[in-house]
Structures are given as structure tokens and as C-alpha cells.
Amino acid sequence: MKPLLPQSTLQIFQRRLLIWYRRHRRELPWRSSRAAYRIWVAEIMLQQTRIAAVLPYYHRFLKKFPTVRSLARAREEDALRLWSGLGYYSRARNLRRAAQEIVARHGAKFPRTLDAALDLPGVGRYTAAAVLSIAYDVPLAVLDGNVARVLGRIAAMRGDLRAPRRWHKLADTAQDLLAPHAPGDWNQALMELGETVCTPHSPRCGGCPVSSWCRARALDLTDSIPAPRRKRTAINVRVAAAIFRDSRGRTLLVRDSGTRDGALFSRLWQFPAVEIARQPRAELEKRLRATLGLNGTPLHLEPLSAARHGVTFRNITLLPFVVRVPRLPVIPGVRVLLLSRLAQLPISSATRKIAAALSED
């Protein structure tokens, strides 16, 4: 395969980008040291999540779990509680499991080889390359959406960059361009360029240190590269949820999502709920009686304000109901908690929205 840049200009290209990065990079907490644990936690949190959203979670998580050993010793519920609201909760579960493996098999140090890193739960090629290059100077190139966009524009690569053949070519290109004397800075420079300059819309080409090598700019194609990805057709979903409330302000929480795939509540603590077709009140009451054993108990479901929620390709309408009872039933596997202490448990954003409807009542 013909290299993207001739060897005669590659060093100039590398030098310009690295100089730009070292002058303009954002001061982010995981860049303050080369501690593999801190870098790894950041990379997991940043998957499909904006930096601004990650920052407060990162600080809280590292304060509670400052070392891989402390995370390995943690209860899953404690790790999930600190992750609550960040989404994609399998990341937190895998992070804790991987910490346990690192302690047990690698002396509490993030492994230094690609194969060993890839064996950890939740660590894929991108995460492994990022941690190994930044923490240990291993010459591995990263490829994520930001890097792909930068390289795709420099190469004027048309079509869907995520298509397997193009993605493989971009991975080879990223490795060819890698500055072997500074792989960590190089990878971060490409990601920073894509994040702040070579943005998906209205890229700031005038501020790009390597724009003179950009074929998309030369061909006036920056607005059409990368090609927009085909989006999955959105589906509309309605979910009814019951907020039980007794005279002491306590409620019931379960772990059965009541939805088709469990993505809405992420297998965390939640209010009893059901995905409904036509009649929210009737279908929710039927669900409550079947799953909570309340066949002989009179239930009065008072509707609260609906809320909107989005999960991947789903447009979800949340339909909360409050069920006021003098005493909560005692049910195995169901948790009783004061509503005022709901934040002490790991709960999803959808559960937070349902609870907020009660406070607005």
C-alpha cells in the first residue's frame, strides 16, 4: 500500500503536529502524569462520552478509588454509584473486573504488552493502544472517530470511514504516521486535532498545523469527508413506572427492567416499570400484580408528568405514576429506601427523571 506521506516530508509533518500539540493542548487531569491507572480510567470513561461530561465523574471516581487495588477491592454497587448518570454501565463493571485481574495477575500494574492488555475485560484495541503509548511509550497508533476524521480528510478518503476495508486502511495509515520517539504525545495530538480543530462540521482549517498536507482541503471536500453514517431508524418506546410511597416517604426499588433489552435502566436499581403498548395505567398495574405479588392489594395509580429520554436509537417516553400506600409490602429481592436517599444507590438517568416527576407533583 502506498504511504499517505512520502518519507521525505513525514518528519516535517510529525514535527509540526507535535509542536502544535505541546503549545495548544488542553490541560486535562489525566494528562498531569503518566500513571497508567489514571489514563486507563479516563480512556474508559471517554468512550462515547464528551470530555465535559466525564470531568466531574473522573474526579469523584479517582478520589474514591485512587489506585487499582482500591478499585479491585470495591463492591460493584459502589463503583456503579459513582458512575451513576454517566451511562454505558458495562464500562464500570468491566473496569472493576479488569482491576481485579490486574491485581491478581499483573502485580497491580497495568500490563505493558498489547496481548496482555487485550485480555482485560472491557479493553479493546483502541484503549490498549492509548494506555500503552501514553503511559509506557509503546509505539502503537490509536484509531478512534477523531483520528479517523483527521486521516480521512488528509487522504481525501470518500465513503463511510467505518466500513471495514476503509477502517483497516486507516489503521495502517495511523501506524505508518506514528512518531516512534513520542507515541503518546503523537496519539494525543491527533485526537486533540480532531476534537478541537478538524471537527465534524465547520473545521477550522486556518488553525490546523498540517493543513498543507490535507487533500480534502485542497479539493474543497472537508464538508463531505467523512461521509455521514447511515443512522438506524429511530423507534418510539413508552415505559410506565410506579413510584410507591408510604407515609414515611419510603419507596420500592427493583432490578427487573420491565423492558425488552434492559438498556433503559442498565440493570441498576429502578422503580418497577413496564414497556407498554396502549394503556399505561392498566398495563403497569397488571405488571405490578404479577411481579410483586400484589394480587389482593388495592392499588391507586396517580399519573405524574411525562418525561422524554433517549437511549441510542430509541425515543422513550417515561410515564410515571405514584402509588401511595400506608405501608410498603415486604417482598424478597425488593429494596426499601427513603426517596430522599435515592442518590445513594446506583441508578440510571431514566430513574432520575422518573423520580423528578414526583418532586414536581
Buried (B, 14 or more C-beta within 10 A) or exposed (E): EEEBBEEEEBEEBBEBBBEBBEEBBEEBEBBEEEBBBBBBBBBBBBBEBEEEBBBEBBEEBBEBBEBBBEBBBBEEEBBBBBBBBBBBBEBBBBBBBBBBBBBEEBEBEBBBEBEBBBBBBBBEBBBBBBBBBBBBBBBBBBBBBBBBBBBBBBBBBBEBBBEEEBBEBBBBBBBBBBBEEBBBBBBBBBBBBBBBBBBEEEBEBEEBBBBEBBBBBEEEBBEEBBBEEEEEEEEEBBBBBBBBBBEEEBBBBBEBBBBEEEBBBBBBBBBBBBBBEEEBBEBBBEBBBEBBEBEEEEBEBBBBEBBEBEBEEBEBBBBBBBBEBEEBBEBEEBEBBEBEEBEEBBBBBBBBBBBBBBEEE
